[in-house]
Amino acid sequence: MKSEKRFKILDIDVYLQPFESDIKKRMKHYEDMKSKTLKNYKDFSSFANAHLYYGFHQTNDGFFYREWAPNADSLSLIGDFNNWNRKSHPLRKIGSGNWEIFIPGQNSLPHKSEIKVQVTANGKTFDRIPLYIKRVIQKDFGGFNGQIWQPKTPFIWTDNNFDLKNITSPLIYECHIGMSTESESIGTYNEFTEKILPKIKKAGYNTIQLMAIMEHPYYASFGYQVSNFYAISSRFGTPEDLKNLINTAHSMGIAVLLDLVHSHAVKNTLEGINEFDGSEHQFFHSGSKGNHPAWGTKLFNYGKPEVIHFLLSNIKFWLNEYHFDGFRFDGVTSMLYHNHGLGVSFDSYEKYFSMNTDIEAITYLQFANELIKEIKPNSISIAEDMSGMPGMCIPIKDGGIGFDYRLAMGVPDFWIKTISNLSDEDWDLGKMWYELTTRRPGEKNIGYCESHDQALVGDKTIIFWLADKEMYWNMEINSNNHVINRAISLIKLIKLITFSLAGEGYLNFMGNEFGHPEWIDFPREGNNWSYKYARRQWSLSEDNNLKYKQLLNFDKSMLELTKYSDIFIQNSHELIHMDNDKKILVYSKANIYLYLISTLI
């Protein structure tokens, strides 16, 4: 691909034509960096193998352990296996910032044994968790240790017949394993597999998106402050438990996406990768540039080859080791701009092409999408970007960034603002139509009314906005409460019009399919470490005496429209009639379905 060519993106979105030189500059950077990165490799898949070299690897004679720690003066492996002796197992420097030790004996590092690595740098000595560790556990006294995970019998996958080609339009069920239980506790992978997957299948969803899988020290972070990039969250169970969950989902015809956090990392040094070798710049930018001003987290240096190696290998690890079918990339807006998009109104194209744009981060995202397609051609990649960056879901060869879908993030914001600020008699149907049908040319969206974001403490679910306290007293099947009836009618309207117009796929956060009440609040000091609002009350939808079951049945019937129509075909909507005074909207979709939607005035 030559950067001098005219890229197709300029014809897909004609408003980009004044920025042709910027597009070419971006693509030249991609081409140059790709050439340098793959100088000794045939493709990204053969490059992204850091996890197969670094970390712990068992041979017939023992274990190799390797780390990349260029700023360190010495490393020493400590753990149960040597009674935490800090001198008995030093690593040797082998060049290019790499360190290595061979521990003889096939059982020298027993399964489940706990380990750390002692690092000396800049005259200081400290303990760290190995960078490529696959399991981290929290001790009773609050600290974290790495754990050797080498079961005698490897997990046996039986999902060879699962075909991602069958997921033509993703119906995504956004899940959090820990809060998927009804009890006031932390749910497990096994409980989710046994109890929740059948509910998801029965409800009609064909894809699940798993949040908070990558290890994170603070449960209430919702999994978005990752500490150990190659370890799954041990608070939910073992690696085999997660593999069984994914294997079972595949047996049901359900694809599994990972909520991937490559936009930042937790700043913790004892649990995470920050200052692993004693320097602040090993993985992250130095100084204030390496600190997110709003999140208090560390920011990757995407221009550094070793960082690219670490992150791309991480993607390959999740695809191969756990059979994930793709990713939702979290925090993409923060990656795209040096100011992370904070306080910026992206109301003109000039704001996408300026010195504020992080071209190195864009190149990384292009690399990531290219790698994903090399490994799994039918995989799904979704960008969480609230800025509306043009070309996010345009193929790389055409000048884009290469995602399959972008989240239609303006839609839930529109609904929350509408229902919280206006009575339904005052809803503006013209604005509604615009918000639901306007998107970047040639780019596919995942439409949704609400996700986990809208239900976090300080906010609440849409139906709770509409019905509020009446949900506590008047959800009985025989109740004729006006507020409840109106709320149920409106949530059905909101779901149906969003489902049919807002995207080429659809997303729902677990429990919202049956109108889960209230909000989400993880255990923390401010709520006396309560799990009351960090769970899902599934029994509400199973009680024939409550109206939650009606909402669940409506959601299922709505999803079944995809069986009878290509309702997610791009640009297949047609406005037939709109009467804003009478609140009537009539439109067709995919030349098959005609909708008459009216609010209850």
N, C-alpha and C positions, 0 to 999 in steps of 0.2 A: 504494500500500500504506500503510495507516494503522497506526501502532504501537499504537493502542488496541484493535485487533482481537485475538481469541484465536488464537494461532498454532497450527498443526496439530502442531508438534513436541511440544506439551504432551500431546497424545493419543497420539502415537507412543511417547513415553517418559514414562509417568505419574510417574516419579520426579523429573521436572523441574517438576512442578506447584508445589512450594513455592518455585520460583525464577522464577515467571512474571514478577515485576517486573524481575528481572535480564534475562530474555529481551527484555522490552519496551524496557528501557533500551538494550540492545545494538542492537536493531532501529531504535530512534529515532535512535541515533547514525549507523547506516548510512543511514537515510533523509535525515537532515539533511546529512550529508557528500556524499551522492550529489546532492542538490539543489544544493549549493554548487559541486561539481565540474563538474556538467553544466549549469550556468546558461546557458552560451552554446553548448551542444552538444546534439545530439539523442540521442546515446547514447555509451557508452564507446568504441566503435570510432572515432567521429569525434573524440573527445578525445585518444585515445592515439596521437598522431602526432608526438611530439617528434623522432623520428629522421628525419622528413621535412622538418624545419625546421633543426634543429641538425646539426652535423657538416659534411661536405663534399658539395656538390651541384653537378654539372656542368650548365652551360647551353650554348647555342650560342655564347656569347661568352666563356666562362671558367668560373670556379669561385666559388661562395659558400662561405664557411666561417663558422659561427656557434657560439658557446659561451654557456652560462649560467654566469657567475662573478661573483656579486654583491659579493663581498668584495675583488675584485681592483682594483688601481689602473691596471694596463695589461696588455695581452696583445699578443704579437707572434709571428707564424707563422715558424718556422725549418725548414730542411730542405735536401735535395739541390737543390731547385729554385732556391734563392737562395744556395747555398754556405754555408748556416747563418748567414746575415747576420741579426743580432739587431735591426737597426734598419730594414731595408728594407720590412717588411710588418707594420706595426702594425695591430691591430684597432681599430675605433671603437666607443665605447659608444653603444648605441641605446635604452637605457631598460629598466627592470625587471630589471636585472642582466645584460642580454644584450649580447653583443659580436659584431661582424661585420666581415668584410673580403671584398672582391671581387677576385679575381686574374684579370685579363684574359688572354684567349688560351685557346683550347680545349685546347691541349696544355701549358698553363703548369704543370700538376701531372701529370707523366708517370706512367703506370701503373707501380707498384712503387717509386716514389720514396719516400724515407723522410722523416718529418716529426715535429716536436714543436711545442709552443707554449710560449713563454717567458711566465711570469706574474710580475708584480710586485705584491706585497701586503704591507702592514705593514712597509714599508721593506726587504723582502727580495725577491730575484729568484731564480727557480728554473724548471726545465724540467718540463713535464708532457706526458703522452700525451693527445691529444684525447679527450674523454669519449665521443663517439659513433663512434670509429674502428672500422672493420670488420676491420682486420687489424693485428696486432702481431707483430713478429719480434724474436728475441733475437740480439744481435750476438755475434760470436766472442769478444769481450772480456767478455761477460756482461751488458751493458746491453740495454735494450729500446727500440725505436723504433716509432712508428706507421708504417703503410705505406699509401699511396694504392692502392686496389684498384679499378681502373676498366678492366677488359679491353675490348678493342675489340668482341669478340663476346660478348654476354651468354649465360648458360646457357639452354638451351631445355628447358623442362619438357615431359614427355610423360605425365604422370600424371593426366590429366583423368578417366580411367575408374576410378581408384581410389576406392572408396566405403567410408567409415568405418562405414557402417551394417552392413557385413558382419562387423565385429568385435563380435559380440554379447557374447562373454566373452573378455576379453583373456588370452592365454597369453603372458606377458611374458618375454623373454630379456634379462636385464640385461647390458650390454656395456661394456667399456672399450676404446676403439680402440687405445691404445698398448700394452696388454698382451695384445692379441688375436693377436699373432704368436707363433710357436713359437721363433723365434730370440731370442737374448739381446740385444734391441734394442727400439726403439720402433716399433710398428706404424703403419700409415698408413690413411687413409680408402680409398685405392684398393685396398690389399691386403685390407682388410675386405670391400669390395664384391665383389672377385673370388673370394676364398677362403672367407670366413666366412658371408656371407649365404646361399649355397647350403646350407651345413651347417645353418643355422638353419631354413630352409624345409623341408629334408628331415627335420629332427627334429620338425617339427609345430608350431612356435611361430608365432603370427600377429602378434606385436608385439615390437619391440625398444625397449629403454630405454637411451639413450646417455648415459653418464657422461662427465664431464670435457670437455665440448665448449666451454663458455664459457672464455675465455682465463684462464689462471692461471700465475703465474711459477714455482711450485714443483711439479714433476712429482709428487712423493711426497704431495702434499696430496689426491690422488685427485680433483682438480678442484673441491674444496669451499672453496677460498680464491680466489675470483674477483677478478680485477683489472680486466678490460675486458669490460663486460657486453654489448657489441654485436659483439664479435670472437670468432671461433671459434679454438680452439687451433691455432696454426700449426705446432706440432711434428708434427702428423699430416698436414698437407697444406694445400691451398688451399680457398677457399670453393666453387669449382666442384667440387672433389673430394668435399666433403661433400654438395653438392646432387646429384651423380651417385649417391652412396650412397643418399640418401633416395629419389630418383627410381627407382632400381633396386629398392629394397625395395618401393615401391608397385607396381611392375610384377609383383612376386611375391605381391601381396596382403598385404604386411606393413606394419602401421602403425608409425610411428616417434615415440617420446616423448623429450622432452628432460628430463634431470635438471636442473631449474631451481633455482638458488641465489639466492633473494631474501631469505634469512634473515640474511645478514651479508655482509661483503666483506673482502678482505685489507687489512691495515692499511698495507701498503707505499704510500709516496707517489710514488716514482719510476715505478712501473709501474701503479699503480691510480688510483682516483678519490678516495682519501682526501686531504683538504687540497688539492684541486685549485685552489681559489681562495685558498688560504692560511688558510682557517678550518677548524676541526674540525667545525663544525656545518652545512656546506653540504648534506650528505646524511645525516649521522649525528647522534645525540644528543651533546650537549656533556658534557664531564667523564666521570666513571666510568660513567655510564649508557650512554655510547656505546661502551664496551669490553666484549666478552664475557669474563667471568672465567675460563672454561675453555678457550675456543678461541683467545684472543688476537687476535680479529678485531674489526672495526667493525660497529656496529649501526645500522640505518636508523631514521630518524625517520618513522614511517608517518603521523604527523599533519600532515606538511608537504606542501602541495599540489604543490610542485615535485618532491618525492621520489615521490609517487604518479604524477605525470606521467612521470617517468623510468622507473619500474618497469613501469607498465602499457604504455607504448610499447615497452618491451623485450619484453614478451609478444607484442604484435602483430607486432613485427619478426621474431621467431622463427617465428611462424605463417605470415606472408606471404612473407618473404624465403627461408626454407628449407623451407617446407611441412611443418613438424612437425605432428603430429596431436594433440598434447597434452603434458602435463607431469607429472612427479613433483616435487612441491614438497618440497625438502629442508629439514630443520630446522624444521618447523612448530612443534614444541613450544617451541623457543627463542623463537619469535615470540609465542606465545600468552600468555606470562607474563613479568612484569617480572624475576623471578628466573630465567627461562629453564627452569624446571622442575628445576633442579639440586638434588639431594638431597631431592626431594619425593616422597612416596609418595601417589599420587592414589587414596586409598582411600575418599573420600567426595565427594559432589556439591558440598559447600561449597567444596572446593578449586578447583572450576572457576568459581565465581562469588564473587569477592572483589576487594579492592583490588589483588591481585597479577595479576589478569587484564588484559592489554593490549588494551583495546577498540579502539584505533586500528589495531593489527595485525590484529584480527579483521575490521574493516571493510575493510582493504586486501585481505585474502584473499577477502572477498565480492565486492569490485570485480573482482578478478582472475578469479574464476570466472564472473562475469557477462560480462566482456569476452570470455573464451575462447569461451563459448557464442554470443555475438553473431557472432563471426568464423567459428567452425566448430561448428555446433550438435551434431554427433555426435562432437566431440572427447572426449578422456579426460583427466581431472584426478585425480591421486592425492596424498593427503596422507601425509607421513611424520610421524606424531604418536604418541609413546609414552605420552602422558598419558591418552589415552582421552576427550578433550574431547567431550561429547555434542553431537550436531547437526552434526558435521563433514561428513557426507555426506547431510544433509537439505537439500532445496531452500531457497534464500534466501527465497522467498515464504512458506515454511512456518516460518520462524524459524531456519533453519540457515545453515551457512557455504557450502554449495554445491558441495563436491567430489563427484565421482562415486564414488570409492573411497577407502578408507584402508588402509594397509598393516597387516596383522595382526601387529604387531611383537612381541606377546607369545608367538606361536607358536615362532619360532626360539629365543627365549630359553628357552622351556620345554624344547625339544629339547636344547639345549646343556647346560642344567642337569641334565636327566634322564640323558643318556648319559655325562656327565662325573662324575656323583656316584653313580649307581646301576647295578648290574648289571641286565641286562634281566629277570632273574627277579624283580626287585623293583619293576619299573615298576607304577605305580598307574593302572589302566585308567580308573577313575572320574575321576581328576584329568585324565587325557589327554582323555577325552571332554568334560569341562567346558572345558578350555583350547581345544579345537578347535571347539566349537560355540557358545560364549558370545560374543556381540558386542552392540554397541549396536543397539537396536531400529530397524528400518527403514533401516539403513546397510549398504552393501556393502563387503566386504573383499577385498583381494588376499592370498590365502594363500600362504605359502612356508615351506620348511624352513630355508633359509639364503640369505643374499645375500652381497654383498661384505663386509658388516660382520663376519660370523661367520668369515671366512677371513683377516682381517688378521693381521699378525705379532703374536704373543702369543696367538693363537687358531689354529684350523685347521678344515678342512672336516669335516663330520659323519663321512664315511667314514674319514677319517684319525683321528678320535677313536676310532672303533670298531676299526680294524685296525692303526693306527699303523705301526711299522717293518715289519710283515709285508707291507705293500704293496710294499716294495722287492724282496722276494725270492719272493713266492708268488702273484702274480697271473697266472701262466701258466694257460692253459685247462685243462690236465690236472692242475693242482695240487689236492689234496684237503685243503689246510690248513684246520683247524677254525676258526681265528680269521678267516680270509678268508671262508669260507663263511658264518659267522655274521654277519659285518659286512655282506656283500652282502644276506643275507636281511633284516637289520634296516633297512638303508637303503631297500630296496624297500618294506618295511612303512611306514616313516616317510614316504616320498614319497606312497604311495598314500592313506594315511589323511589326510594333510595336504591333498593335492590334492582329495579328495572331500568333506572336511568344513570346511576352514578358511576358505573364502571363495567369492566369486562370480567369481573370476579366480585366476590362479596366476602365480607369478614364480619364475624360476630364474636364478642367476648363471652366466655362461658357463663351461663346462667341468664344472660340477657335475652336468650331465645324464649324464655318463659316469663320475662318481666321481673327479673330478680330485683327486689327492693333495696333501698338504702344506698350504701357507698362501700368503698374498700378502705380499710385502715389496718395496716400491719401492726403487730405487737411492738410497742415502744414505751419508753418511760412515760410519755404524755398520756397514754391510755392504760397505765398500770400493766403493760405487757399482755394485753388482752388479745385473744384470737377471735373474738365475737364477730368482727367485721372482716376477718381474713379467712373466710370459708364460703362455701356455697350451700344454700339450703335447698337441696334437690327434692326434699320431701314436699315442698310447696307445689311442685309441678306434678307430683304423683298422687295428690289428694283430690279425689273426684268431687269433693265438696267445695273446692276453691277454683277461682277463675284463672289461675296460673296455667292450668292444663289447657284451657282454651287458647291462650296465647302461644303455648308450645305447639298445639295442633295447627294454628295459623302459620307459624314460622315454617313448619314442615311442609305444609301445602304450598307455601310460597316458593320454597326451594325446589319443589317438584315441577315447577314451571320449566326448569332447565331440561326436563325429560321430554318435553313436547315442543320446545321451541329453542332456536338459537338466540335466546334473549340477550346474550352478552356480545352479539356482533357489534363491532364498532360502527358508530354513525348510522344506526338503523332506526333511530327515533324520529318521530314526526309529530309536531304539534298540530292538533286538529281544531281544538277549541279551548279558549280560556276566557272565563268570566270572573274577574277579580272581585266584583261586588257580591256575586252569588257564591263565590268560592267553588267554582266548577272548573275542572281541568280534564280535558279529553286528549289522549295521545295514543299513537300506535308505536309498537316496538317490534322490530324484526319482521314487519309486515304481517304479523299474525295476531298480536294481542291488542285489544282496544280497552282502554281503561277510562272509567268515569269515576273521578274521585271528588268527593264533596265533604267539607267539614260539617259537623253537626251544630248548626247555629240555632 
